[in-house]
Amino acid sequence: MPNLRTVSGEEAVQALERLGFKRVRQRGSHVVLRKDIQAGAVGCVVPLHKELRIGTLRGILKQAKVEADDFLAQL
């Protein structure tokens, strides 16, 4: 697994949108993203913090079923 770097919540949302995710809703500082795939739908919640910790980002990517390489390529 490549080394993830610290990114903001908004940067993470933009990268996930480039990967095909759509903003479904937002409540406060948390954005819910969703993507339809052949096996159903995949979703994730991204907090709009100034900096996301590496563990938080890794959890978001796991929830979204996105590889770190693909995510980093979209930054």
N, CA, C and O atoms as a GROMACS GRO file, in nm:
protein
  300
    1MET      N    1   0.084  -0.117   0.000
    1MET     CA    2   0.000   0.000   0.000
    1MET      C    3   0.089   0.124   0.000
    1MET      O    4   0.182   0.133   0.080
    2PRO      N    5   0.063   0.218  -0.088
    2PRO     CA    6   0.144   0.339  -0.092
    2PRO      C    7   0.120   0.427   0.029
    2PRO      O    8   0.018   0.414   0.098
    3ASN      N    9   0.214   0.515   0.053
    3ASN     CA   10   0.199   0.606   0.166
    3ASN      C   11   0.097   0.712   0.133
    3ASN      O   12   0.112   0.787   0.036
    4LEU      N   13  -0.006   0.720   0.213
    4LEU     CA   14  -0.106   0.824   0.197
    4LEU      C   15  -0.051   0.951   0.260
    4LEU      O   16   0.029   0.945   0.354
    5ARG      N   17  -0.093   1.064   0.209
    5ARG     CA   18  -0.050   1.191   0.266
    5ARG      C   19  -0.170   1.262   0.325
    5ARG      O   20  -0.284   1.228   0.295
    6THR      N   21  -0.144   1.359   0.407
    6THR     CA   22  -0.251   1.436   0.469
    6THR      C   23  -0.319   1.523   0.365
    6THR      O   24  -0.252   1.596   0.292
    7VAL      N   25  -0.449   1.515   0.359
    7VAL     CA   26  -0.528   1.598   0.267
    7VAL      C   27  -0.644   1.658   0.346
    7VAL      O   28  -0.678   1.610   0.454
    8SER      N   29  -0.703   1.762   0.291
    8SER     CA   30  -0.821   1.820   0.355
    8SER      C   31  -0.944   1.738   0.316
    8SER      O   32  -0.940   1.659   0.222
    9GLY      N   33  -1.051   1.759   0.388
    9GLY     CA   34  -1.175   1.690   0.356
    9GLY      C   35  -1.226   1.727   0.218
    9GLY      O   36  -1.275   1.641   0.144
   10GLU      N   37  -1.215   1.854   0.182
   10GLU     CA   38  -1.262   1.899   0.050
   10GLU      C   39  -1.178   1.838  -0.062
   10GLU      O   40  -1.232   1.802  -0.166
   11GLU      N   41  -1.046   1.827  -0.041
   11GLU     CA   42  -0.961   1.761  -0.142
   11GLU      C   43  -1.001   1.615  -0.160
   11GLU      O   44  -1.003   1.564  -0.272
   12ALA      N   45  -1.032   1.549  -0.050
   12ALA     CA   46  -1.073   1.409  -0.057
   12ALA      C   47  -1.205   1.395  -0.132
   12ALA      O   48  -1.220   1.304  -0.214
   13VAL      N   49  -1.299   1.485  -0.106
   13VAL     CA   50  -1.428   1.481  -0.176
   13VAL      C   51  -1.407   1.502  -0.325
   13VAL      O   52  -1.467   1.431  -0.406
   14GLN      N   53  -1.325   1.598  -0.363
   14GLN     CA   54  -1.301   1.626  -0.504
   14GLN      C   55  -1.236   1.507  -0.574
   14GLN      O   56  -1.272   1.474  -0.687
   15ALA      N   57  -1.140   1.442  -0.508
   15ALA     CA   58  -1.075   1.324  -0.567
   15ALA      C   59  -1.175   1.210  -0.583
   15ALA      O   60  -1.173   1.141  -0.685
   16LEU      N   61  -1.261   1.190  -0.484
   16LEU     CA   62  -1.361   1.084  -0.495
   16LEU      C   63  -1.464   1.116  -0.603
   16LEU      O   64  -1.513   1.025  -0.670
   17GLU      N   65  -1.498   1.242  -0.620
   17GLU     CA   66  -1.590   1.280  -0.728
   17GLU      C   67  -1.527   1.252  -0.864
   17GLU      O   68  -1.598   1.213  -0.957
   18ARG      N   69  -1.397   1.270  -0.877
   18ARG     CA   70  -1.329   1.236  -1.003
   18ARG      C   71  -1.332   1.086  -1.030
   18ARG      O   72  -1.322   1.042  -1.144
   19LEU      N   73  -1.346   1.007  -0.922
   19LEU     CA   74  -1.355   0.862  -0.934
   19LEU      C   75  -1.498   0.813  -0.956
   19LEU      O   76  -1.522   0.693  -0.961
   20GLY      N   77  -1.592   0.906  -0.970
   20GLY     CA   78  -1.729   0.868  -1.003
   20GLY      C   79  -1.830   0.880  -0.890
   20GLY      O   80  -1.947   0.848  -0.909
   21PHE      N   81  -1.788   0.924  -0.773
   21PHE     CA   82  -1.880   0.940  -0.661
   21PHE      C   83  -1.958   1.069  -0.677
   21PHE      O   84  -1.909   1.166  -0.735
   22LYS      N   85  -2.080   1.070  -0.625
   22LYS     CA   86  -2.167   1.188  -0.629
   22LYS      C   87  -2.201   1.228  -0.487
   22LYS      O   88  -2.217   1.143  -0.399
   23ARG      N   89  -2.213   1.358  -0.464
   23ARG     CA   90  -2.258   1.407  -0.333
   23ARG      C   91  -2.407   1.376  -0.320
   23ARG      O   92  -2.487   1.417  -0.404
   24VAL      N   93  -2.443   1.305  -0.215
   24VAL     CA   94  -2.582   1.270  -0.192
   24VAL      C   95  -2.644   1.372  -0.097
   24VAL      O   96  -2.754   1.423  -0.122
   25ARG      N   97  -2.575   1.400   0.012
   25ARG     CA   98  -2.626   1.498   0.108
   25ARG      C   99  -2.511   1.544   0.196
   25ARG      O  100  -2.402   1.487   0.196
   26GLN      N  101  -2.539   1.649   0.272
   26GLN     CA  102  -2.443   1.702   0.368
   26GLN      C  103  -2.518   1.744   0.493
   26GLN      O  104  -2.624   1.806   0.486
   27ARG      N  105  -2.462   1.710   0.605
   27ARG     CA  106  -2.520   1.754   0.731
   27ARG      C  107  -2.406   1.807   0.816
   27ARG      O  108  -2.320   1.731   0.862
   28GLY      N  109  -2.406   1.935   0.838
   28GLY     CA  110  -2.297   1.997   0.912
   28GLY      C  111  -2.168   1.988   0.833
   28GLY      O  112  -2.161   2.032   0.718
   29SER      N  113  -2.066   1.930   0.895
   29SER     CA  114  -1.936   1.922   0.829
   29SER      C  115  -1.910   1.785   0.769
   29SER      O  116  -1.794   1.753   0.740
   30HIS      N  117  -2.012   1.703   0.749
   30HIS     CA  118  -1.993   1.569   0.693
   30HIS      C  119  -2.070   1.556   0.561
   30HIS      O  120  -2.189   1.587   0.553
   31VAL      N  121  -1.999   1.511   0.458
   31VAL     CA  122  -2.057   1.491   0.325
   31VAL      C  123  -2.072   1.342   0.301
   31VAL      O  124  -1.980   1.265   0.326
   32VAL      N  125  -2.188   1.302   0.252
   32VAL     CA  126  -2.213   1.162   0.218
   32VAL      C  127  -2.201   1.149   0.066
   32VAL      O  128  -2.268   1.220  -0.009
   33LEU      N  129  -2.114   1.058   0.023
   33LEU     CA  130  -2.091   1.033  -0.120
   33LEU      C  131  -2.140   0.894  -0.155
   33LEU      O  132  -2.141   0.805  -0.070
   34ARG      N  133  -2.181   0.875  -0.279
   34ARG     CA  134  -2.234   0.746  -0.323
   34ARG      C  135  -2.194   0.721  -0.468
   34ARG      O  136  -2.185   0.814  -0.549
   35LYS      N  137  -2.171   0.594  -0.499
   35LYS     CA  138  -2.138   0.553  -0.635
   35LYS      C  139  -2.208   0.422  -0.662
   35LYS      O  140  -2.200   0.328  -0.582
   36ASP      N  141  -2.278   0.414  -0.776
   36ASP     CA  142  -2.344   0.290  -0.815
   36ASP      C  143  -2.246   0.203  -0.892
   36ASP      O  144  -2.182   0.249  -0.987
   37ILE      N  145  -2.235   0.077  -0.850
   37ILE     CA  146  -2.149  -0.019  -0.918
   37ILE      C  147  -2.233  -0.141  -0.953
   37ILE      O  148  -2.351  -0.148  -0.917
   38GLN      N  149  -2.174  -0.237  -1.023
   38GLN     CA  150  -2.249  -0.355  -1.066
   38GLN      C  151  -2.304  -0.434  -0.948
   38GLN      O  152  -2.414  -0.489  -0.956
   39ALA      N  153  -2.230  -0.440  -0.839
   39ALA     CA  154  -2.273  -0.518  -0.723
   39ALA      C  155  -2.368  -0.442  -0.632
   39ALA      O  156  -2.405  -0.492  -0.525
   40GLY      N  157  -2.408  -0.323  -0.671
   40GLY     CA  158  -2.499  -0.242  -0.589
   40GLY      C  159  -2.451  -0.099  -0.580
   40GLY      O  160  -2.418  -0.037  -0.682
   41ALA      N  161  -2.447  -0.047  -0.460
   41ALA     CA  162  -2.402   0.090  -0.438
   41ALA      C  163  -2.297   0.092  -0.328
   41ALA      O  164  -2.302   0.013  -0.234
   42VAL      N  165  -2.203   0.185  -0.341
   42VAL     CA  166  -2.098   0.203  -0.242
   42VAL      C  167  -2.107   0.346  -0.194
   42VAL      O  168  -2.125   0.438  -0.273
   43GLY      N  169  -2.094   0.364  -0.065
   43GLY     CA  170  -2.101   0.499  -0.011
   43GLY      C  171  -1.996   0.522   0.094
   43GLY      O  172  -1.937   0.427   0.145
   44CYS      N  173  -1.973   0.648   0.125
   44CYS     CA  174  -1.878   0.683   0.230
   44CYS      C  175  -1.913   0.821   0.285
   44CYS      O  176  -1.984   0.899   0.221
   45VAL      N  177  -1.863   0.848   0.404
   45VAL     CA  178  -1.885   0.976   0.470
   45VAL      C  179  -1.751   1.043   0.488
   45VAL      O  180  -1.658   0.983   0.540
   46VAL      N  181  -1.740   1.169   0.443
   46VAL     CA  182  -1.614   1.243   0.451
   46VAL      C  183  -1.636   1.367   0.538
   46VAL      O  184  -1.720   1.450   0.505
   47PRO      N  185  -1.561   1.380   0.648
   47PRO     CA  186  -1.570   1.503   0.727
   47PRO      C  187  -1.492   1.615   0.657
   47PRO      O  188  -1.383   1.591   0.606
   48LEU      N  189  -1.546   1.733   0.655
   48LEU     CA  190  -1.481   1.846   0.588
   48LEU      C  191  -1.386   1.919   0.683
   48LEU      O  192  -1.403   2.038   0.710
   49HIS      N  193  -1.288   1.847   0.733
   49HIS     CA  194  -1.188   1.905   0.822
   49HIS      C  195  -1.074   1.964   0.740
   49HIS      O  196  -1.057   1.932   0.623
   50LYS      N  197  -0.995   2.051   0.804
   50LYS     CA  198  -0.880   2.110   0.735
   50LYS      C  199  -0.778   2.002   0.700
   50LYS      O  200  -0.717   2.007   0.593
   51GLU      N  201  -0.760   1.906   0.789
   51GLU     CA  202  -0.669   1.794   0.764
   51GLU      C  203  -0.735   1.665   0.810
   51GLU      O  204  -0.788   1.658   0.921
   52LEU      N  205  -0.731   1.564   0.725
   52LEU     CA  206  -0.780   1.431   0.762
   52LEU      C  207  -0.659   1.349   0.806
   52LEU      O  208  -0.558   1.346   0.737
   53ARG      N  209  -0.670   1.284   0.918
   53ARG     CA  210  -0.562   1.197   0.960
   53ARG      C  211  -0.552   1.079   0.865
   53ARG      O  212  -0.649   1.043   0.799
   54ILE      N  213  -0.434   1.021   0.860
   54ILE     CA  214  -0.409   0.910   0.767
   54ILE      C  215  -0.504   0.794   0.795
   54ILE      O  216  -0.557   0.733   0.702
   55GLY      N  217  -0.525   0.762   0.922
   55GLY     CA  218  -0.616   0.652   0.956
   55GLY      C  219  -0.759   0.680   0.915
   55GLY      O  220  -0.830   0.590   0.871
   56THR      N  221  -0.801   0.805   0.930
   56THR     CA  222  -0.936   0.844   0.888
   56THR      C  223  -0.948   0.831   0.737
   56THR      O  224  -1.048   0.778   0.687
   57LEU      N  225  -0.849   0.878   0.664
   57LEU     CA  226  -0.850   0.869   0.519
   57LEU      C  227  -0.850   0.724   0.473
   57LEU      O  228  -0.922   0.687   0.380
   58ARG      N  229  -0.770   0.642   0.539
   58ARG     CA  230  -0.766   0.499   0.504
   58ARG      C  231  -0.902   0.435   0.527
   58ARG      O  232  -0.945   0.351   0.447
   59GLY      N  233  -0.971   0.472   0.635
   59GLY     CA  234  -1.105   0.420   0.663
   59GLY      C  235  -1.206   0.464   0.559
   59GLY      O  236  -1.293   0.386   0.520
   60ILE      N  237  -1.196   0.589   0.514
   60ILE     CA  238  -1.286   0.640   0.410
   60ILE      C  239  -1.266   0.562   0.282
   60ILE      O  240  -1.363   0.523   0.216
   61LEU      N  241  -1.140   0.538   0.245
   61LEU     CA  242  -1.111   0.464   0.121
   61LEU      C  243  -1.158   0.319   0.132
   61LEU      O  244  -1.206   0.263   0.034
   62LYS      N  245  -1.145   0.260   0.248
   62LYS     CA  246  -1.192   0.122   0.268
   62LYS      C  247  -1.344   0.116   0.256
   62LYS      O  248  -1.398   0.025   0.195
   63GLN      N  249  -1.411   0.213   0.316
   63GLN     CA  250  -1.557   0.221   0.311
   63GLN      C  251  -1.604   0.240   0.167
   63GLN      O  252  -1.706   0.185   0.127
   64ALA      N  253  -1.528   0.319   0.090
   64ALA     CA  254  -1.565   0.350  -0.048
   64ALA      C  255  -1.516   0.243  -0.146
   64ALA      O  256  -1.549   0.247  -0.265
   65LYS      N  257  -1.438   0.147  -0.097
   65LYS     CA  258  -1.380   0.041  -0.181
   65LYS      C  259  -1.297   0.100  -0.294
   65LYS      O  260  -1.311   0.063  -0.410
   66VAL      N  261  -1.210   0.192  -0.256
   66VAL     CA  262  -1.120   0.259  -0.351
   66VAL      C  263  -0.977   0.227  -0.310
   66VAL      O  264  -0.943   0.234  -0.192
   67GLU      N  265  -0.895   0.191  -0.407
   67GLU     CA  266  -0.754   0.164  -0.382
   67GLU      C  267  -0.681   0.296  -0.360
   67GLU      O  268  -0.714   0.398  -0.421
   68ALA      N  269  -0.580   0.294  -0.272
   68ALA     CA  270  -0.504   0.414  -0.240
   68ALA      C  271  -0.434   0.469  -0.364
   68ALA      O  272  -0.424   0.591  -0.381
   69ASP      N  273  -0.384   0.381  -0.451
   69ASP     CA  274  -0.317   0.425  -0.574
   69ASP      C  275  -0.413   0.507  -0.662
   69ASP      O  276  -0.377   0.613  -0.713
   70ASP      N  277  -0.534   0.458  -0.678
   70ASP     CA  278  -0.634   0.528  -0.759
   70ASP      C  279  -0.668   0.663  -0.698
   70ASP      O  280  -0.682   0.763  -0.769
   71PHE      N  281  -0.682   0.667  -0.566
   71PHE     CA  282  -0.713   0.792  -0.497
   71PHE      C  283  -0.601   0.893  -0.514
   71PHE      O  284  -0.626   1.009  -0.548
   72LEU      N  285  -0.478   0.850  -0.491
   72LEU     CA  286  -0.364   0.941  -0.502
   72LEU      C  287  -0.346   0.994  -0.644
   72LEU      O  288  -0.299   1.106  -0.663
   73ALA      N  289  -0.382   0.914  -0.743
   73ALA     CA  290  -0.372   0.959  -0.882
   73ALA      C  291  -0.471   1.071  -0.913
   73ALA      O  292  -0.449   1.148  -1.007
   74GLN      N  293  -0.579   1.081  -0.836
   74GLN     CA  294  -0.681   1.183  -0.861
   74GLN      C  295  -0.657   1.311  -0.782
   74GLN      O  296  -0.729   1.409  -0.802
   75LEU      N  297  -0.559   1.314  -0.695
   75LEU     CA  298  -0.530   1.436  -0.617
   75LEU      C  299  -0.463   1.541  -0.702
   75LEU      O  300  -0.432   1.650  -0.653
   0.00000   0.00000   0.00000
